[in-house]
């Protein structure tokens, strides 16, 4: 219960991040071994590269709607990382997809409420905006940045003009 002490807001995001990565690695290790555990942790950290900017955008919108200051962007990014990885870590242990999503949502609600010290309705708004931003960012990446989707075929590749 050291996360719930009053002075722990500085180290809580780090602990949440580490616990989430440990949960993800443990689940992957139990399912398929050490190589998959490394791959799962690396994949989770790569997902953060998408989730943190989407979450920051959601918090900027929320700050305009509820007139709230979330703090410096570095602190916000660290808190978002801790919440997202812990939510993913908790969700990966539940085999039923609906309950896995609900567990992730519950961790996000508690994380935003506690780490950002928001009210009940403010927390709901921030979580809703954050989920929407993440879904939107994933859609954009899947549609426009997917490496398996070729932008041109090998024969139609633009060529540079030759100099003589």
NORJOHU-V661037 format. One line per field, one symbol per residue. phi: phi as a letter, one per 30 degrees, with the letter a starting at -180 (. if undefined). psi: psi as a letter, one per 30 degrees, with the letter a starting at -180 (. if undefined). burial: + if it has 16 or more other C-alpha atoms within 10 Angstrom, else -. A space follows every 10 residues. Layout:
phi: ???
psi: ???
burial: ???
This chain:
phi: .ddcdddcdd cedddddddd dddddddddd dbjddddddd dddddddddc dddddddddd dddddchbcd jddddddddd dddddddddd dddcddeddd dddddddded dddddchcdd dddedddddd dddddddddd dddcbdddcd dadddcddcd ddcc
psi: gfffleggfe feeeeeeeee eeeeeeeeee efaeeeeeee eeeeeefffe eeeeeeeeee eefeegikkf aleeeeeeee eeeeeeeeee effjfkeeee eeeeeeeeee eeeeefhlle eeeeeeeeee eeeeeeeeee eeefgjffjk fllefgkkkk kkk.
burial: ---------- -+++-+++++ +++++++++- -----++--+ +--++--+-- ++++++++++ -+-------+ -----+++++ ++++++++++ ++-------+ +-+++++++- +++-++---- -+++++++++ +-++--++-- ---------- ---------- ----
